[in-house]
Amino acid sequence: MVDIYIKDVSGNILFREKMELSKVSELLLLVKKFTIPSSSLSGAGWTEKETDTFTAIAEMIGNELSRNFSIQELANHAGMNRTKLQAGFKQVYKKTINSFTHDLKMERAKVLLTAAQGIGLKEIAGMLGYRYTNHFSAAFKKKFGISPSTFKNNNSRN
């Protein structure tokens, strides 16, 4: 068993759970899934500084899923215009910033629904930047074909 903590950007603990090592391994595989291999950057036509910027933007999104960044806000943070940021991000990650963010939120939702026994859908939706639980539920169902409550019930028995 391992203690897992989820904190907000201020360092306040939002979630604490003892978790099986196998669940921690799943979480680490999820993180690895959203890490770009260096081979995908070669020949992409972007400088090392630019690819580092795209990686930093992806990490910023992943670290703050409760925030819904605008493209302009990300571009300002990256120090480049919207068009360049969007084109480079898409070339490096093979998806738009919005679809990357959505996919990351949905994968994180699966982990939280599986591991977080004491947290309800409303709290999970809030952790992922959804203002309304029904919007989160609709997005989850569209992505995975099952409601988050059904998913949670099916996975809490295992």
MODELLER restraints for C-alpha pairs under 7 A, 6 or more apart:
rsr = mdl.restraints
at = mdl.atoms
rsr.add(forms.Gaussian(group=physical.xy_distance, feature=features.Distance(at['CA:1:A'], at['CA:18:A']), mean=6.00, stdev=0.5))
rsr.add(forms.Gaussian(group=physical.xy_distance, feature=features.Distance(at['CA:1:A'], at['CA:19:A']), mean=5.36, stdev=0.5))
rsr.add(forms.Gaussian(group=physical.xy_distance, feature=features.Distance(at['CA:1:A'], at['CA:20:A']), mean=4.79, stdev=0.5))
rsr.add(forms.Gaussian(group=physical.xy_distance, feature=features.Distance(at['CA:1:A'], at['CA:21:A']), mean=5.88, stdev=0.5))
rsr.add(forms.Gaussian(group=physical.xy_distance, feature=features.Distance(at['CA:2:A'], at['CA:18:A']), mean=5.36, stdev=0.5))
rsr.add(forms.Gaussian(group=physical.xy_distance, feature=features.Distance(at['CA:2:A'], at['CA:19:A']), mean=5.22, stdev=0.5))
rsr.add(forms.Gaussian(group=physical.xy_distance, feature=features.Distance(at['CA:2:A'], at['CA:20:A']), mean=6.37, stdev=0.5))
rsr.add(forms.Gaussian(group=physical.xy_distance, feature=features.Distance(at['CA:2:A'], at['CA:21:A']), mean=6.40, stdev=0.5))
rsr.add(forms.Gaussian(group=physical.xy_distance, feature=features.Distance(at['CA:3:A'], at['CA:16:A']), mean=6.94, stdev=0.5))
rsr.add(forms.Gaussian(group=physical.xy_distance, feature=features.Distance(at['CA:3:A'], at['CA:17:A']), mean=5.73, stdev=0.5))
rsr.add(forms.Gaussian(group=physical.xy_distance, feature=features.Distance(at['CA:3:A'], at['CA:18:A']), mean=4.46, stdev=0.5))
rsr.add(forms.Gaussian(group=physical.xy_distance, feature=features.Distance(at['CA:3:A'], at['CA:19:A']), mean=6.22, stdev=0.5))
rsr.add(forms.Gaussian(group=physical.xy_distance, feature=features.Distance(at['CA:4:A'], at['CA:16:A']), mean=5.59, stdev=0.5))
rsr.add(forms.Gaussian(group=physical.xy_distance, feature=features.Distance(at['CA:4:A'], at['CA:17:A']), mean=5.31, stdev=0.5))
rsr.add(forms.Gaussian(group=physical.xy_distance, feature=features.Distance(at['CA:4:A'], at['CA:18:A']), mean=6.13, stdev=0.5))
rsr.add(forms.Gaussian(group=physical.xy_distance, feature=features.Distance(at['CA:4:A'], at['CA:19:A']), mean=6.73, stdev=0.5))
rsr.add(forms.Gaussian(group=physical.xy_distance, feature=features.Distance(at['CA:5:A'], at['CA:13:A']), mean=6.63, stdev=0.5))
rsr.add(forms.Gaussian(group=physical.xy_distance, feature=features.Distance(at['CA:5:A'], at['CA:15:A']), mean=5.62, stdev=0.5))
rsr.add(forms.Gaussian(group=physical.xy_distance, feature=features.Distance(at['CA:5:A'], at['CA:16:A']), mean=4.60, stdev=0.5))
rsr.add(forms.Gaussian(group=physical.xy_distance, feature=features.Distance(at['CA:5:A'], at['CA:17:A']), mean=6.76, stdev=0.5))
rsr.add(forms.Gaussian(group=physical.xy_distance, feature=features.Distance(at['CA:6:A'], at['CA:13:A']), mean=5.91, stdev=0.5))
rsr.add(forms.Gaussian(group=physical.xy_distance, feature=features.Distance(at['CA:6:A'], at['CA:14:A']), mean=5.56, stdev=0.5))
rsr.add(forms.Gaussian(group=physical.xy_distance, feature=features.Distance(at['CA:6:A'], at['CA:15:A']), mean=5.02, stdev=0.5))
rsr.add(forms.Gaussian(group=physical.xy_distance, feature=features.Distance(at['CA:6:A'], at['CA:16:A']), mean=6.57, stdev=0.5))
rsr.add(forms.Gaussian(group=physical.xy_distance, feature=features.Distance(at['CA:7:A'], at['CA:13:A']), mean=4.37, stdev=0.5))
rsr.add(forms.Gaussian(group=physical.xy_distance, feature=features.Distance(at['CA:7:A'], at['CA:14:A']), mean=5.26, stdev=0.5))
rsr.add(forms.Gaussian(group=physical.xy_distance, feature=features.Distance(at['CA:7:A'], at['CA:15:A']), mean=6.98, stdev=0.5))
rsr.add(forms.Gaussian(group=physical.xy_distance, feature=features.Distance(at['CA:8:A'], at['CA:14:A']), mean=6.59, stdev=0.5))
rsr.add(forms.Gaussian(group=physical.xy_distance, feature=features.Distance(at['CA:17:A'], at['CA:116:A']), mean=6.94, stdev=0.5))
rsr.add(forms.Gaussian(group=physical.xy_distance, feature=features.Distance(at['CA:27:A'], at['CA:111:A']), mean=6.86, stdev=0.5))
rsr.add(forms.Gaussian(group=physical.xy_distance, feature=features.Distance(at['CA:36:A'], at['CA:93:A']), mean=6.91, stdev=0.5))
rsr.add(forms.Gaussian(group=physical.xy_distance, feature=features.Distance(at['CA:40:A'], at['CA:92:A']), mean=6.75, stdev=0.5))
rsr.add(forms.Gaussian(group=physical.xy_distance, feature=features.Distance(at['CA:41:A'], at['CA:92:A']), mean=6.41, stdev=0.5))
rsr.add(forms.Gaussian(group=physical.xy_distance, feature=features.Distance(at['CA:53:A'], at['CA:78:A']), mean=6.16, stdev=0.5))
rsr.add(forms.Gaussian(group=physical.xy_distance, feature=features.Distance(at['CA:54:A'], at['CA:89:A']), mean=5.69, stdev=0.5))
rsr.add(forms.Gaussian(group=physical.xy_distance, feature=features.Distance(at['CA:57:A'], at['CA:74:A']), mean=6.96, stdev=0.5))
rsr.add(forms.Gaussian(group=physical.xy_distance, feature=features.Distance(at['CA:61:A'], at['CA:101:A']), mean=6.79, stdev=0.5))
rsr.add(forms.Gaussian(group=physical.xy_distance, feature=features.Distance(at['CA:65:A'], at['CA:105:A']), mean=6.65, stdev=0.5))
rsr.add(forms.Gaussian(group=physical.xy_distance, feature=features.Distance(at['CA:65:A'], at['CA:127:A']), mean=6.84, stdev=0.5))
rsr.add(forms.Gaussian(group=physical.xy_distance, feature=features.Distance(at['CA:65:A'], at['CA:128:A']), mean=5.05, stdev=0.5))
rsr.add(forms.Gaussian(group=physical.xy_distance, feature=features.Distance(at['CA:65:A'], at['CA:129:A']), mean=6.07, stdev=0.5))
rsr.add(forms.Gaussian(group=physical.xy_distance, feature=features.Distance(at['CA:66:A'], at['CA:126:A']), mean=6.45, stdev=0.5))
rsr.add(forms.Gaussian(group=physical.xy_distance, feature=features.Distance(at['CA:66:A'], at['CA:127:A']), mean=4.88, stdev=0.5))
rsr.add(forms.Gaussian(group=physical.xy_distance, feature=features.Distance(at['CA:66:A'], at['CA:128:A']), mean=4.41, stdev=0.5))
rsr.add(forms.Gaussian(group=physical.xy_distance, feature=features.Distance(at['CA:66:A'], at['CA:129:A']), mean=3.75, stdev=0.5))
rsr.add(forms.Gaussian(group=physical.xy_distance, feature=features.Distance(at['CA:67:A'], at['CA:129:A']), mean=5.38, stdev=0.5))
rsr.add(forms.Gaussian(group=physical.xy_distance, feature=features.Distance(at['CA:68:A'], at['CA:129:A']), mean=6.15, stdev=0.5))
rsr.add(forms.Gaussian(group=physical.xy_distance, feature=features.Distance(at['CA:71:A'], at['CA:82:A']), mean=6.55, stdev=0.5))
rsr.add(forms.Gaussian(group=physical.xy_distance, feature=features.Distance(at['CA:72:A'], at['CA:82:A']), mean=6.12, stdev=0.5))
rsr.add(forms.Gaussian(group=physical.xy_distance, feature=features.Distance(at['CA:75:A'], at['CA:81:A']), mean=5.62, stdev=0.5))
rsr.add(forms.Gaussian(group=physical.xy_distance, feature=features.Distance(at['CA:75:A'], at['CA:82:A']), mean=5.31, stdev=0.5))
rsr.add(forms.Gaussian(group=physical.xy_distance, feature=features.Distance(at['CA:75:A'], at['CA:85:A']), mean=6.19, stdev=0.5))
rsr.add(forms.Gaussian(group=physical.xy_distance, feature=features.Distance(at['CA:86:A'], at['CA:96:A']), mean=6.80, stdev=0.5))
rsr.add(forms.Gaussian(group=physical.xy_distance, feature=features.Distance(at['CA:86:A'], at['CA:97:A']), mean=6.80, stdev=0.5))
rsr.add(forms.Gaussian(group=physical.xy_distance, feature=features.Distance(at['CA:89:A'], at['CA:96:A']), mean=6.82, stdev=0.5))
rsr.add(forms.Gaussian(group=physical.xy_distance, feature=features.Distance(at['CA:89:A'], at['CA:97:A']), mean=6.73, stdev=0.5))
rsr.add(forms.Gaussian(group=physical.xy_distance, feature=features.Distance(at['CA:90:A'], at['CA:96:A']), mean=4.98, stdev=0.5))
rsr.add(forms.Gaussian(group=physical.xy_distance, feature=features.Distance(at['CA:105:A'], at['CA:128:A']), mean=6.00, stdev=0.5))
rsr.add(forms.Gaussian(group=physical.xy_distance, feature=features.Distance(at['CA:106:A'], at['CA:140:A']), mean=6.33, stdev=0.5))
rsr.add(forms.Gaussian(group=physical.xy_distance, feature=features.Distance(at['CA:113:A'], at['CA:152:A']), mean=5.16, stdev=0.5))
rsr.add(forms.Gaussian(group=physical.xy_distance, feature=features.Distance(at['CA:114:A'], at['CA:152:A']), mean=5.96, stdev=0.5))
rsr.add(forms.Gaussian(group=physical.xy_distance, feature=features.Distance(at['CA:114:A'], at['CA:155:A']), mean=5.69, stdev=0.5))
rsr.add(forms.Gaussian(group=physical.xy_distance, feature=features.Distance(at['CA:114:A'], at['CA:156:A']), mean=6.31, stdev=0.5))
rsr.add(forms.Gaussian(group=physical.xy_distance, feature=features.Distance(at['CA:121:A'], at['CA:133:A']), mean=6.78, stdev=0.5))
rsr.add(forms.Gaussian(group=physical.xy_distance, feature=features.Distance(at['CA:122:A'], at['CA:133:A']), mean=5.44, stdev=0.5))
rsr.add(forms.Gaussian(group=physical.xy_distance, feature=features.Distance(at['CA:125:A'], at['CA:133:A']), mean=5.71, stdev=0.5))
rsr.add(forms.Gaussian(group=physical.xy_distance, feature=features.Distance(at['CA:125:A'], at['CA:136:A']), mean=5.76, stdev=0.5))
rsr.add(forms.Gaussian(group=physical.xy_distance, feature=features.Distance(at['CA:130:A'], at['CA:136:A']), mean=5.94, stdev=0.5))
rsr.add(forms.Gaussian(group=physical.xy_distance, feature=features.Distance(at['CA:137:A'], at['CA:147:A']), mean=6.16, stdev=0.5))
rsr.add(forms.Gaussian(group=physical.xy_distance, feature=features.Distance(at['CA:137:A'], at['CA:148:A']), mean=6.02, stdev=0.5))
rsr.add(forms.Gaussian(group=physical.xy_distance, feature=features.Distance(at['CA:140:A'], at['CA:147:A']), mean=6.46, stdev=0.5))
rsr.add(forms.Gaussian(group=physical.xy_distance, feature=features.Distance(at['CA:140:A'], at['CA:148:A']), mean=6.30, stdev=0.5))
rsr.add(forms.Gaussian(group=physical.xy_distance, feature=features.Distance(at['CA:141:A'], at['CA:147:A']), mean=4.80, stdev=0.5))
rsr.add(forms.Gaussian(group=physical.xy_distance, feature=features.Distance(at['CA:141:A'], at['CA:148:A']), mean=6.89, stdev=0.5))
